[in-house]
């Protein structure tokens, strides 16, 4: 769901960004620390029959060219937005189906974990998946994010099952049937 704040930010960026910066504005996301602006840029023209490696390198080159060429314009808009909205602005692009984020905020998050939860993080460290508990927690969040659609679908199905079971319980309305 898009919040009113996101709608206002998207509208402001739509009106404020130079018309030739992006083909279109793909996404504006916001949290307490950061606004991330993602725009679509044209893909590079590669020769017919080019290998996947050549296409990937061409996209990376296009993203880097865009980042360098538009730096001054993006910094100008970001300064204005940071002053106005009191959040850092980060940028990214979509190019030929690939998404690339430029420098963005890595905000510290405090959490209280019980021993079994800390042991999960420590296992990830011992297994070489992460260097620290902070890295391990970030890894876990990325894993959930990657599987969020499957997980949320399963959660919704479970909630529907709970609703049906509750409807059959002793507090359910008496229909007069026995």
N, C-alpha and C positions, 0 to 999 in steps of 0.2 A: 504494500500500500504506500502511495506517495503522500507524504505529509504536506501540510500547508507550507512549512518552512522550506522543504525541498522544492515545491512548486515555485515559491518566490525566488529562491536561489537560481533555479533553472531559468526562470524568466529574466532575472537580472543578467545572467551570463549570456543568454540568447541575445539580449539587446546590447550588451556591452562588448562582446567579442567582435573583432573585425570580421566582416563578411567573408573574407577570403582565407580565414585561419583554418577552418575545417570544412569538409564537404557537408557534414551535419554534426550536431551536438548529440552524442550517443547517450551520455549519462552524467548526471550531477548527483553525487552522494555526499552526505554530511553526517558528522557525529560531533561530539563536544569539542574535539581538537582540530578537525580538518575538514576541508571541502575538497573533493576530488572531481576534477572535470576531465571527461573522456570524450574525445572527438574522433570522427572518422576521417582518414586521409586516403588519397588515391593510392592504389597499389602500383608498384613499379611495372614497367613493360619489360617482360622477359621474352626471350626467343621461344618460339613454339618448340616443344620437345625438351625444354630445359629440365634438368634434374631437380629433385626435391631440395637437394643441398644448394643448388644455384638459386632457386626461388626463395628459400629461407634466408640466404645471404643478401639477396636483393631487398627483401622486406626489411631486414635489419639495417641495411644501408639507407633505405628510404626513411625509416623511423629516425635514425641518427641525423640525417640531413634536415628533416623537419624540425627536430629538437634544436639544432644549432641555428637554423635560419629564422625560427620564430621566437627565439629566446627573449629578445628585447620586448616584443609585443606581449608575450605571456607574462613576463615580469611586471610590466606596467599594469596589466589587468589584475594580476595577483596582489600587488601592493594596494591598489584601490579596494579590492575585495577584502583583504586582510584588515584594513583599517575599518571598513564599513561593517563587516560581519564578525570581527574579532576571532578569526580562525585562520590557520595556515591554509594556503591553496596549493594543491598538488595537481599535476597534469599527467595525462596519459593519452594514448591513441589506439585506435583499431585500424589495422592495415591488412588487407587480404585475409581477414578472419583471425588474425593474431592480435593480441592485446599486449601493449607495453606501457608500463607505468614509469614515469620519471621519478626523481627524488620525492619521496613521500614520508610522512611522519610515522615513526615507530614510537607510539605512546606507551609509557609504563602503565601497567594495570596491577593494582594490589588485589590479592585474593588470599583467603584463608583455606588451607587444605588440611584435611585430616591425614593420619599416617598412611592408610591404604592408597589415598590419592597421591601422596608424596612418593610412595613406593613405585607407582606407575611411572612417574617422571624419572625417578632414579634408575628404573629398568631401562628406559629409553636412553639415558646417559650411558649406562653400562654397556648397552648394545651398540653404542656408537652412532645412534640416530641423532643425538643432540649433544651439545657441549656443556649445557647447563640446564637447570630446572626451567629457567626462562625460555630457552630454546625449545625444550621439551614441551612446555605448555603451548608455545606458539605452533609447534608441529601438530599437537592434538587439535588445536583450533582449526588449522588448515585442513586436517583430515575430516573433521566434522563439516566444514564448509564444502569440501569436495563432494561429500555424500549427503548433503543437506536435503536434496529433493527426495531421495529414497527414504531417508530417515523420517522426514516430515510426513510423507505419505503413510509410512508404517505407524507413526504416532497418531495421525488422524484416524486411521482404521482402528487402532486400539481404543481411542477415545469413543468412537462409535460403538464398539463392543461394550465398553463400560456403561455407556448410556442405555443400551438395550438391557444389560443385566440389572441395572438400577431400576429400570421400568418394571421389571418382573419381581422386585423385592416387596417386602411387607408394607412399605409406604406407598406402593403404587395404588392408583385409584381402583376401588372395588367396582368391577363391572356387573356384579350380581350373578356371575356364572360360577358354577362349582364343578 
